[in-house]
Amino acid sequence: MKFWTGILFICVAMLPYVAMLRSGPARTAGPAAVGPVETLAVVSPHRREVRLEYGRAFTEYMRRTQNRQVSITWIDVGGTSKILKDLESRFATNPDRPGVDVIFGGGVAPYLTALSQNWLQPVTLAPGILEGIPPQVAGGPVYDPKGAWFGVALSGFGILYNRPIIARMGLPVPKGWDDLARPEYFSWVASGDPRSSGSVHMCYEIILQAYGFERGWNLMTRICANVRNFGEVGGTGPREVAAGEVAAAMVIDQYAKTVIDSVGDDLLVFVLPDRTTVIGPDPIALIRNSGKAELGRKFIEFTLSDEGQRLLFQPAGRNGQIYSLYRMPVREALFSDPDAPKPNPYRYTGEGFVYDTKAAGRHWDLVNDLIGVWLIETQDDLRRAWRAVIDRGMRPDEVEALCRPPVTEAEMNRLADEWKDSRVRLRVMREWSDAARLRYRRVADGRASEGKG
């Protein structure tokens, strides 16, 4: 008994040293932080792992370098569209004290919307912070030259597919967005809801811009008709692909790489569609009238520093990191790090397609509502019509009738100016809903030639 008691004592005594070995070299401990705890309120669509890593690392950084006790309160209201609605409500209710200090993550377009609404406070960063961060990637900005927002990570948008499912079902290997619209993929595609997920919205916006509005809408209609069901968040699709419930999904690279790491690259494959994808920044910004401008600026500077940038890609266990985040940094020199993602996105030419960030920001809500009414809320009717078109041999006139854009690009530009008027928005959406159901039922019944609705 004494022998086993001694062994147990030794094992327990060794646990702290085992933990130190697993976490890598320990940082030099600074003095214990003094003073009251300073709280920074950050609204973010980032997944839990990102929030935990940046909360942990920034708290430790401020204690070590500033001798300050800092805590981040993460405000989770959902995806970027819901964040914009939350900010709108906050500034309408109490514009001088909105109750949030920083917005972190979500793609550039929502930041342009927030900037146009005067919700952001431009920041002057400490000298040298932006050195080593190129101002552009693939033809688009990495940060705002006036300091309204700064890209923290770079993101690519593409297709994740399940190799065994593709082979077993005899489906064509998806290499571009148009592959997901093929009739063979009926019920084998996954998608999040672009109204609640900024990354999913980006995939649809890319299609509209890369193919042109008319052809892009045609393509999106067939993709959405192939979707088995729409999950609320962007991470739903890749999880369904990994589970073998669907064959492919439109995803942001970080979600794809997360499930690939857990399942294996022999089963799952992620591809960036050639000449029809975007490499873009995932920003951070200070909220106007936050009341914590100095601390908010410190957090922004930390996310752009070498230490903050390494959180994006260093593996779990390194420097106290708990979760691998699978993100691309914005500091170009870090792509030479052995752990950094490859290839270097700053060498991506984006040949043949330049994404218009300002246009996307201008009609963000309008595109969400158009997709929501015509392709998601009426999806049952859409799927029945698409199934009937497939069964009748994909007649060109029926495909055209099913997938015709409900508005012209000129009408979209006009509506974008009126969309903040709730009366206009609700009236048009009711008209769209009636027109969509009527169109899909006519096509399903073989009456596509009746009217242009």
One Martini backbone bead per residue (centre of mass of N, CA, C, O) as a GRO file, in nm:
protein
  453
    1MET     BB    1   0.058   0.062  -0.022
    2LYS     BB    2   0.301   0.258   0.004
    3PHE     BB    3   0.392   0.229  -0.289
    4TRP     BB    4   0.129   0.347  -0.428
    5THR     BB    5   0.128   0.613  -0.274
    6GLY     BB    6   0.401   0.712  -0.386
    7ILE     BB    7   0.326   0.707  -0.685
    8LEU     BB    8   0.086   0.903  -0.665
    9PHE     BB    9   0.250   1.144  -0.557
   10ILE     BB   10   0.439   1.172  -0.803
   11CYS     BB   11   0.222   1.220  -1.021
   12VAL     BB   12   0.098   1.474  -0.898
   13ALA     BB   13   0.367   1.640  -0.884
   14MET     BB   14   0.407   1.628  -1.214
   15LEU     BB   15   0.173   1.783  -1.353
   16PRO     BB   16   0.288   2.075  -1.393
   17TYR     BB   17   0.525   1.977  -1.580
   18VAL     BB   18   0.354   1.855  -1.802
   19ALA     BB   19   0.204   2.117  -1.874
   20MET     BB   20   0.459   2.273  -1.956
   21LEU     BB   21   0.542   2.086  -2.190
   22ARG     BB   22   0.274   2.117  -2.359
   23SER     BB   23   0.294   2.451  -2.374
   24GLY     BB   24   0.578   2.517  -2.362
   25PRO     BB   25   0.736   2.789  -2.331
   26ALA     BB   26   0.758   3.009  -2.091
   27ARG     BB   27   0.680   3.304  -1.985
   28THR     BB   28   0.775   3.587  -1.850
   29ALA     BB   29   0.702   3.697  -1.555
   30GLY     BB   30   0.536   3.947  -1.423
   31PRO     BB   31   0.392   4.153  -1.245
   32ALA     BB   32   0.144   4.201  -1.055
   33ALA     BB   33  -0.150   4.320  -1.097
   34VAL     BB   34  -0.297   4.641  -1.057
   35GLY     BB   35  -0.592   4.736  -0.973
   36PRO     BB   36  -0.854   4.760  -1.148
   37VAL     BB   37  -1.078   4.620  -1.356
   38GLU     BB   38  -1.073   4.626  -1.705
   39THR     BB   39  -1.342   4.660  -1.940
   40LEU     BB   40  -1.404   4.510  -2.262
   41ALA     BB   41  -1.639   4.557  -2.519
   42VAL     BB   42  -1.701   4.288  -2.757
   43VAL     BB   43  -1.821   4.257  -3.077
   44SER     BB   44  -1.881   3.920  -3.223
   45PRO     BB   45  -1.874   3.644  -3.472
   46HIS     BB   46  -1.685   3.476  -3.344
   47ARG     BB   47  -1.577   3.203  -3.238
   48ARG     BB   48  -1.503   3.074  -2.936
   49GLU     BB   49  -1.195   3.023  -2.982
   50VAL     BB   50  -1.119   3.312  -3.055
   51ARG     BB   51  -1.216   3.452  -2.798
   52LEU     BB   52  -1.044   3.294  -2.596
   53GLU     BB   53  -0.761   3.361  -2.707
   54TYR     BB   54  -0.781   3.678  -2.703
   55GLY     BB   55  -0.857   3.707  -2.408
   56ARG     BB   56  -0.616   3.564  -2.283
   57ALA     BB   57  -0.377   3.716  -2.427
   58PHE     BB   58  -0.450   4.012  -2.353
   59THR     BB   59  -0.449   3.984  -2.051
   60GLU     BB   60  -0.150   3.890  -2.032
   61TYR     BB   61  -0.020   4.129  -2.183
   62MET     BB   62  -0.116   4.360  -1.989
   63ARG     BB   63   0.018   4.247  -1.738
   64ARG     BB   64   0.316   4.223  -1.852
   65THR     BB   65   0.342   4.532  -1.993
   66GLN     BB   66   0.120   4.725  -1.797
   67ASN     BB   67   0.008   4.638  -1.519
   68ARG     BB   68  -0.291   4.530  -1.604
   69GLN     BB   69  -0.635   4.473  -1.548
   70VAL     BB   70  -0.795   4.269  -1.796
   71SER     BB   71  -1.125   4.240  -1.955
   72ILE     BB   72  -1.335   4.052  -2.172
   73THR     BB   73  -1.650   4.127  -2.315
   74TRP     BB   74  -1.856   3.920  -2.495
   75ILE     BB   75  -2.070   3.998  -2.769
   76ASP     BB   76  -2.344   3.778  -2.867
   77VAL     BB   77  -2.578   3.823  -3.154
   78GLY     BB   78  -2.423   3.701  -3.398
   79GLY     BB   79  -2.395   3.793  -3.690
   80THR     BB   80  -2.333   4.069  -3.881
   81SER     BB   81  -2.627   4.152  -3.928
   82LYS     BB   82  -2.697   4.156  -3.620
   83ILE     BB   83  -2.485   4.362  -3.540
   84LEU     BB   84  -2.597   4.600  -3.702
   85LYS     BB   85  -2.871   4.601  -3.557
   86ASP     BB   86  -2.753   4.646  -3.275
   87LEU     BB   87  -2.614   4.918  -3.334
   88GLU     BB   88  -2.863   5.068  -3.424
   89SER     BB   89  -3.007   5.045  -3.151
   90ARG     BB   90  -2.795   5.176  -2.970
   91PHE     BB   91  -2.780   5.459  -3.123
   92ALA     BB   92  -3.086   5.520  -3.095
   93THR     BB   93  -3.093   5.510  -2.775
   94ASN     BB   94  -2.751   5.567  -2.709
   95PRO     BB   95  -2.515   5.748  -2.868
   96ASP     BB   96  -2.314   5.829  -2.613
   97ARG     BB   97  -2.372   5.508  -2.497
   98PRO     BB   98  -2.366   5.197  -2.646
   99GLY     BB   99  -2.197   4.953  -2.480
  100VAL     BB  100  -1.953   4.945  -2.693
  101ASP     BB  101  -1.606   4.929  -2.816
  102VAL     BB  102  -1.575   4.671  -3.014
  103ILE     BB  103  -1.524   4.539  -3.341
  104PHE     BB  104  -1.479   4.175  -3.435
  105GLY     BB  105  -1.528   4.087  -3.732
  106GLY     BB  106  -1.695   4.009  -4.070
  107GLY     BB  107  -1.583   4.180  -4.275
  108VAL     BB  108  -1.596   4.474  -4.461
  109ALA     BB  109  -1.889   4.563  -4.533
  110PRO     BB  110  -1.999   4.626  -4.240
  111TYR     BB  111  -1.792   4.860  -4.193
  112LEU     BB  112  -1.901   5.047  -4.412
  113THR     BB  113  -2.176   5.073  -4.287
  114ALA     BB  114  -2.084   5.180  -4.009
  115LEU     BB  115  -1.938   5.428  -4.124
  116SER     BB  116  -2.191   5.557  -4.266
  117GLN     BB  117  -2.334   5.571  -3.960
  118ASN     BB  118  -2.124   5.667  -3.741
  119TRP     BB  119  -1.995   5.407  -3.550
  120LEU     BB  120  -1.700   5.490  -3.599
  121GLN     BB  121  -1.354   5.528  -3.472
  122PRO     BB  122  -1.086   5.657  -3.557
  123VAL     BB  123  -0.737   5.541  -3.555
  124THR     BB  124  -0.421   5.600  -3.398
  125LEU     BB  125  -0.146   5.432  -3.422
  126ALA     BB  126   0.130   5.321  -3.338
  127PRO     BB  127   0.432   5.327  -3.432
  128GLY     BB  128   0.476   5.048  -3.668
  129ILE     BB  129   0.222   4.865  -3.687
  130LEU     BB  130   0.187   4.879  -4.021
  131GLU     BB  131   0.440   4.753  -4.056
  132GLY     BB  132   0.415   4.474  -4.276
  133ILE     BB  133   0.129   4.576  -4.394
  134PRO     BB  134  -0.030   4.557  -4.658
  135PRO     BB  135  -0.279   4.752  -4.819
  136GLN     BB  136  -0.306   4.493  -5.017
  137VAL     BB  137  -0.529   4.222  -5.151
  138ALA     BB  138  -0.631   4.117  -5.443
  139GLY     BB  139  -0.721   4.441  -5.492
  140GLY     BB  140  -0.772   4.492  -5.185
  141PRO     BB  141  -0.818   4.610  -4.879
  142VAL     BB  142  -0.675   4.581  -4.543
  143TYR     BB  143  -0.708   4.893  -4.477
  144ASP     BB  144  -0.789   5.197  -4.358
  145PRO     BB  145  -0.632   5.499  -4.424
  146LYS     BB  146  -0.809   5.649  -4.174
  147GLY     BB  147  -0.862   5.425  -3.931
  148ALA     BB  148  -1.150   5.270  -3.912
  149TRP     BB  149  -1.004   4.996  -4.013
  150PHE     BB  150  -0.858   4.654  -3.952
  151GLY     BB  151  -0.693   4.395  -4.061
  152VAL     BB  152  -0.621   4.074  -3.908
  153ALA     BB  153  -0.733   3.873  -4.122
  154LEU     BB  154  -0.735   3.628  -4.376
  155SER     BB  155  -0.969   3.528  -4.638
  156GLY     BB  156  -1.117   3.239  -4.787
  157PHE     BB  157  -1.347   3.134  -5.055
  158GLY     BB  158  -1.517   2.809  -5.081
  159ILE     BB  159  -1.493   2.447  -5.119
  160LEU     BB  160  -1.629   2.174  -4.944
  161TYR     BB  161  -1.546   1.820  -4.967
  162ASN     BB  162  -1.648   1.474  -4.986
  163ARG     BB  163  -1.483   1.221  -5.118
  164PRO     BB  164  -1.654   0.958  -5.065
  165ILE     BB  165  -1.929   1.076  -5.153
  166ILE     BB  166  -1.856   1.148  -5.439
  167ALA     BB  167  -1.783   0.858  -5.524
  168ARG     BB  168  -2.046   0.703  -5.436
  169MET     BB  169  -2.246   0.911  -5.611
  170GLY     BB  170  -2.107   1.018  -5.879
  171LEU     BB  171  -1.986   1.298  -5.851
  172PRO     BB  172  -1.864   1.581  -5.939
  173VAL     BB  173  -1.590   1.754  -5.890
  174PRO     BB  174  -1.556   2.044  -5.720
  175LYS     BB  175  -1.416   2.366  -5.861
  176GLY     BB  176  -1.686   2.537  -5.873
  177TRP     BB  177  -1.980   2.697  -5.828
  178ASP     BB  178  -2.130   2.559  -6.076
  179ASP     BB  179  -2.123   2.267  -5.962
  180LEU     BB  180  -2.345   2.319  -5.732
  181ALA     BB  181  -2.577   2.358  -5.976
  182ARG     BB  182  -2.604   2.081  -6.045
  183PRO     BB  183  -2.834   1.825  -6.062
  184GLU     BB  184  -2.660   1.608  -5.906
  185TYR     BB  185  -2.679   1.807  -5.630
  186PHE     BB  186  -2.940   1.727  -5.527
  187SER     BB  187  -2.932   1.752  -5.173
  188TRP     BB  188  -2.581   1.791  -5.156
  189VAL     BB  189  -2.604   2.079  -5.019
  190ALA     BB  190  -2.457   2.330  -4.811
  191SER     BB  191  -2.590   2.609  -4.600
  192GLY     BB  192  -2.601   2.901  -4.484
  193ASP     BB  193  -2.725   3.208  -4.365
  194PRO     BB  194  -2.670   3.526  -4.494
  195ARG     BB  195  -2.836   3.687  -4.267
  196SER     BB  196  -2.628   3.559  -4.023
  197SER     BB  197  -2.374   3.516  -4.226
  198GLY     BB  198  -2.097   3.666  -4.353
  199SER     BB  199  -1.951   3.430  -4.503
  200VAL     BB  200  -2.195   3.343  -4.672
  201HIS     BB  201  -2.254   3.610  -4.806
  202MET     BB  202  -1.986   3.624  -4.958
  203CYS     BB  203  -2.036   3.390  -5.152
  204TYR     BB  204  -2.281   3.522  -5.294
  205GLU     BB  205  -2.145   3.791  -5.372
  206ILE     BB  206  -1.927   3.669  -5.548
  207ILE     BB  207  -2.116   3.549  -5.760
  208LEU     BB  208  -2.251   3.814  -5.851
  209GLN     BB  209  -1.977   3.949  -5.940
  210ALA     BB  210  -1.824   3.729  -6.113
  211TYR     BB  211  -2.093   3.673  -6.317
  212GLY     BB  212  -2.300   3.859  -6.270
  213PHE     BB  213  -2.618   3.919  -6.195
  214GLU     BB  214  -2.778   3.729  -6.385
  215ARG     BB  215  -2.594   3.476  -6.375
  216GLY     BB  216  -2.565   3.465  -6.068
  217TRP     BB  217  -2.864   3.417  -6.002
  218ASN     BB  218  -2.897   3.157  -6.156
  219LEU     BB  219  -2.686   3.003  -5.989
  220MET     BB  220  -2.806   3.049  -5.702
  221THR     BB  221  -3.076   2.910  -5.750
  222ARG     BB  222  -2.957   2.623  -5.798
  223ILE     BB  223  -2.804   2.596  -5.537
  224CYS     BB  224  -3.049   2.639  -5.341
  225ALA     BB  225  -3.206   2.394  -5.463
  226ASN     BB  226  -2.967   2.190  -5.354
  227VAL     BB  227  -3.024   2.250  -5.070
  228ARG     BB  228  -3.114   2.087  -4.792
  229ASN     BB  229  -3.029   2.310  -4.567
  230PHE     BB  230  -3.041   2.603  -4.357
  231GLY     BB  231  -2.815   2.730  -4.164
  232GLU     BB  232  -2.740   2.988  -3.954
  233VAL     BB  233  -2.437   2.918  -3.969
  234GLY     BB  234  -2.120   2.878  -4.116
  235GLY     BB  235  -2.051   2.593  -3.957
  236THR     BB  236  -2.264   2.390  -4.064
  237GLY     BB  237  -2.168   2.289  -4.340
  238PRO     BB  238  -1.891   2.152  -4.264
  239ARG     BB  239  -2.019   1.951  -4.066
  240GLU     BB  240  -2.196   1.804  -4.278
  241VAL     BB  241  -1.962   1.712  -4.453
  242ALA     BB  242  -1.805   1.552  -4.233
  243ALA     BB  243  -2.070   1.361  -4.174
  244GLY     BB  244  -2.207   1.292  -4.470
  245GLU     BB  245  -2.483   1.455  -4.537
  246VAL     BB  246  -2.303   1.591  -4.751
  247ALA     BB  247  -2.080   1.686  -5.017
  248ALA     BB  248  -2.114   2.015  -5.005
  249ALA     BB  249  -1.973   2.355  -4.939
  250MET     BB  250  -1.988   2.688  -4.857
  251VAL     BB  251  -1.674   2.837  -4.738
  252ILE     BB  252  -1.458   2.928  -4.508
  253ASP     BB  253  -1.140   2.839  -4.442
  254GLN     BB  254  -1.147   2.799  -4.128
  255TYR     BB  255  -1.376   2.587  -4.124
  256ALA     BB  256  -1.243   2.385  -4.311
  257LYS     BB  257  -0.974   2.340  -4.146
  258THR     BB  258  -1.103   2.239  -3.887
  259VAL     BB  259  -1.237   1.975  -4.005
  260ILE     BB  260  -0.987   1.858  -4.140
  261ASP     BB  261  -0.823   1.821  -3.877
  262SER     BB  262  -1.041   1.619  -3.746
  263VAL     BB  263  -1.062   1.410  -4.007
  264GLY     BB  264  -0.903   1.465  -4.281
  265ASP     BB  265  -0.747   1.501  -4.606
  266ASP     BB  266  -0.862   1.218  -4.718
  267LEU     BB  267  -1.177   1.324  -4.696
  268LEU     BB  268  -1.117   1.635  -4.716
  269VAL     BB  269  -1.178   1.925  -4.938
  270PHE     BB  270  -1.027   2.242  -5.032
  271VAL     BB  271  -1.143   2.503  -5.260
  272LEU     BB  272  -1.050   2.760  -5.490
  273PRO     BB  273  -1.200   2.921  -5.717
  274ASP     BB  274  -1.115   3.001  -6.023
  275ARG     BB  275  -1.143   3.351  -6.062
  276THR     BB  276  -1.401   3.322  -5.818
  277THR     BB  277  -1.255   3.472  -5.573
  278VAL     BB  278  -1.160   3.575  -5.229
  279ILE     BB  279  -0.922   3.785  -5.067
  280GLY     BB  280  -0.984   3.889  -4.729
  281PRO     BB  281  -1.056   4.083  -4.461
  282ASP     BB  282  -1.070   4.071  -4.095
  283PRO     BB  283  -1.180   4.304  -3.885
  284ILE     BB  284  -1.124   4.605  -3.683
  285ALA     BB  285  -1.294   4.834  -3.439
  286LEU     BB  286  -1.391   5.141  -3.316
  287ILE     BB  287  -1.634   5.269  -3.118
  288ARG     BB  288  -1.826   5.519  -3.085
  289ASN     BB  289  -1.848   5.622  -2.764
  290SER     BB  290  -1.729   5.393  -2.567
  291GLY     BB  291  -1.513   5.493  -2.317
  292LYS     BB  292  -1.248   5.289  -2.435
  293ALA     BB  293  -1.028   5.398  -2.639
  294GLU     BB  294  -0.750   5.317  -2.526
  295LEU     BB  295  -0.808   5.011  -2.490
  296GLY     BB  296  -0.904   4.958  -2.775
  297ARG     BB  297  -0.637   5.033  -2.910
  298LYS     BB  298  -0.468   4.816  -2.769
  299PHE     BB  299  -0.620   4.576  -2.894
  300ILE     BB  300  -0.566   4.638  -3.187
  301GLU     BB  301  -0.256   4.634  -3.164
  302PHE     BB  302  -0.238   4.342  -3.070
  303THR     BB  303  -0.370   4.202  -3.323
  304LEU     BB  304  -0.118   4.332  -3.510
  305SER     BB  305   0.087   4.189  -3.374
  306ASP     BB  306   0.288   3.928  -3.358
  307GLU     BB  307   0.147   3.798  -3.116
  308GLY     BB  308  -0.149   3.825  -3.223
  309GLN     BB  309  -0.097   3.682  -3.504
  310ARG     BB  310  -0.006   3.395  -3.400
  311LEU     BB  311  -0.286   3.300  -3.302
  312LEU     BB  312  -0.397   3.221  -3.591
  313PHE     BB  313  -0.160   2.960  -3.640
  314GLN     BB  314  -0.071   2.843  -3.396
  315PRO     BB  315  -0.048   2.573  -3.220
  316ALA     BB  316  -0.151   2.389  -2.993
  317GLY     BB  317   0.076   2.452  -2.709
  318ARG     BB  318   0.176   2.729  -2.800
  319ASN     BB  319   0.219   2.974  -2.580
  320GLY     BB  320  -0.067   2.873  -2.444
  321GLN     BB  321  -0.226   2.751  -2.658
  322ILE     BB  322  -0.544   2.584  -2.705
  323TYR     BB  323  -0.628   2.676  -3.001
  324SER     BB  324  -0.671   2.621  -3.330
  325LEU     BB  325  -0.753   2.867  -3.597
  326TYR     BB  326  -0.678   2.875  -3.909
  327ARG     BB  327  -0.527   3.150  -3.994
  328MET     BB  328  -0.450   3.445  -4.169
  329PRO     BB  329  -0.231   3.680  -4.174
  330VAL     BB  330  -0.124   4.026  -4.237
  331ARG     BB  331   0.164   3.968  -4.182
  332GLU     BB  332   0.388   3.882  -4.418
  333ALA     BB  333   0.641   3.762  -4.264
  334LEU     BB  334   0.475   3.515  -4.127
  335PHE     BB  335   0.480   3.318  -4.386
  336SER     BB  336   0.774   3.200  -4.294
  337ASP     BB  337   0.644   3.036  -4.097
  338PRO     BB  338   0.602   2.701  -4.046
  339ASP     BB  339   0.289   2.740  -3.933
  340ALA     BB  340   0.196   2.884  -4.167
  341PRO     BB  341   0.009   2.935  -4.413
  342LYS     BB  342  -0.046   2.799  -4.744
  343PRO     BB  343  -0.007   3.037  -4.927
  344ASN     BB  344   0.067   3.355  -5.010
  345PRO     BB  345  -0.187   3.590  -5.059
  346TYR     BB  346  -0.007   3.829  -5.181
  347ARG     BB  347   0.034   3.631  -5.452
  348TYR     BB  348  -0.251   3.672  -5.529
  349THR     BB  349  -0.413   3.794  -5.820
  350GLY     BB  350  -0.719   3.763  -5.907
  351GLU     BB  351  -0.772   3.670  -6.187
  352GLY     BB  352  -1.054   3.833  -6.343
  353PHE     BB  353  -1.117   3.947  -6.031
  354VAL     BB  354  -1.273   4.231  -5.862
  355TYR     BB  355  -1.377   4.323  -5.564
  356ASP     BB  356  -1.662   4.522  -5.453
  357THR     BB  357  -1.690   4.654  -5.148
  358LYS     BB  358  -1.881   4.899  -5.169
  359ALA     BB  359  -2.116   4.760  -5.312
  360ALA     BB  360  -2.165   4.545  -5.095
  361GLY     BB  361  -2.229   4.746  -4.863
  362ARG     BB  362  -2.472   4.894  -4.994
  363HIS     BB  363  -2.641   4.592  -5.056
  364TRP     BB  364  -2.651   4.391  -4.818
  365ASP     BB  365  -2.953   4.384  -4.719
  366LEU     BB  366  -3.085   4.342  -4.995
  367VAL     BB  367  -2.956   4.069  -5.063
  368ASN     BB  368  -3.058   3.918  -4.819
  369ASP     BB  369  -3.363   3.957  -4.884
  370LEU     BB  370  -3.366   3.833  -5.164
  371ILE     BB  371  -3.268   3.555  -5.076
  372GLY     BB  372  -3.468   3.500  -4.849
  373VAL     BB  373  -3.732   3.510  -5.023
  374TRP     BB  374  -3.650   3.349  -5.300
  375LEU     BB  375  -3.448   3.096  -5.161
  376ILE     BB  376  -3.553   3.023  -4.855
  377GLU     BB  377  -3.860   3.068  -4.772
  378THR     BB  378  -3.924   2.923  -5.078
  379GLN     BB  379  -3.775   2.639  -5.107
  380ASP     BB  380  -3.990   2.424  -5.143
  381ASP     BB  381  -4.087   2.532  -5.417
  382LEU     BB  382  -3.814   2.535  -5.556
  383ARG     BB  383  -3.747   2.232  -5.536
  384ARG     BB  384  -3.991   2.127  -5.692
  385ALA     BB  385  -3.926   2.275  -5.955
  386TRP     BB  386  -3.638   2.162  -6.000
  387ARG     BB  387  -3.720   1.864  -6.005
  388ALA     BB  388  -3.906   1.891  -6.252
  389VAL     BB  389  -3.694   1.997  -6.450
  390ILE     BB  390  -3.510   1.754  -6.434
  391ASP     BB  391  -3.724   1.532  -6.514
  392ARG     BB  392  -3.776   1.699  -6.802
  393GLY     BB  393  -3.461   1.764  -6.908
  394MET     BB  394  -3.366   2.063  -6.894
  395ARG     BB  395  -3.517   2.293  -7.015
  396PRO     BB  396  -3.424   2.606  -7.103
  397ASP     BB  397  -3.697   2.756  -7.052
  398GLU     BB  398  -3.729   2.652  -6.756
  399VAL     BB  399  -3.466   2.749  -6.637
  400GLU     BB  400  -3.513   3.047  -6.702
  401ALA     BB  401  -3.782   3.079  -6.546
  402LEU     BB  402  -3.667   2.998  -6.265
  403CYS     BB  403  -3.378   3.197  -6.281
  404ARG     BB  404  -3.488   3.466  -6.304
  405PRO     BB  405  -3.452   3.772  -6.220
  406PRO     BB  406  -3.660   3.978  -6.022
  407VAL     BB  407  -3.437   4.192  -6.088
  408THR     BB  408  -3.251   4.444  -6.176
  409GLU     BB  409  -2.965   4.613  -6.138
  410ALA     BB  410  -3.099   4.893  -6.143
  411GLU     BB  411  -3.312   4.826  -5.925
  412MET     BB  412  -3.111   4.767  -5.703
  413ASN     BB  413  -2.989   5.051  -5.686
  414ARG     BB  414  -3.255   5.190  -5.613
  415LEU     BB  415  -3.332   5.020  -5.357
  416ALA     BB  416  -3.082   5.084  -5.181
  417ASP     BB  417  -3.192   5.383  -5.120
  418GLU     BB  418  -3.483   5.262  -4.983
  419TRP     BB  419  -3.427   5.028  -4.757
  420LYS     BB  420  -3.461   5.201  -4.484
  421ASP     BB  421  -3.755   5.189  -4.557
  422SER     BB  422  -3.978   4.986  -4.409
  423ARG     BB  423  -4.221   5.013  -4.602
  424VAL     BB  424  -4.076   4.937  -4.860
  425ARG     BB  425  -3.955   4.671  -4.772
  426LEU     BB  426  -4.221   4.518  -4.697
  427ARG     BB  427  -4.368   4.550  -4.965
  428VAL     BB  428  -4.157   4.413  -5.150
  429MET     BB  429  -4.140   4.141  -4.998
  430ARG     BB  430  -4.433   4.060  -5.047
  431GLU     BB  431  -4.416   4.059  -5.353
  432TRP     BB  432  -4.192   3.849  -5.376
  433SER     BB  433  -4.330   3.613  -5.236
  434ASP     BB  434  -4.566   3.585  -5.435
  435ALA     BB  435  -4.393   3.559  -5.695
  436ALA     BB  436  -4.227   3.310  -5.621
  437ARG     BB  437  -4.455   3.104  -5.577
  438LEU     BB  438  -4.583   3.133  -5.853
  439ARG     BB  439  -4.344   3.057  -6.025
  440TYR     BB  440  -4.277   2.772  -5.903
  441ARG     BB  441  -4.559   2.646  -5.960
  442ARG     BB  442  -4.557   2.677  -6.262
  443VAL     BB  443  -4.303   2.515  -6.318
  444ALA     BB  444  -4.390   2.249  -6.179
  445ASP     BB  445  -4.657   2.237  -6.381
  446GLY     BB  446  -4.558   2.338  -6.677
  447ARG     BB  447  -4.616   2.688  -6.670
  448ALA     BB  448  -4.374   2.889  -6.756
  449SER     BB  449  -4.523   3.071  -6.989
  450GLU     BB  450  -4.687   3.212  -6.758
  451GLY     BB  451  -4.551   3.468  -6.760
  452LYS     BB  452  -4.282   3.660  -6.560
  453GLY     BB  453  -4.284   3.578  -6.241
   0.00000   0.00000   0.00000
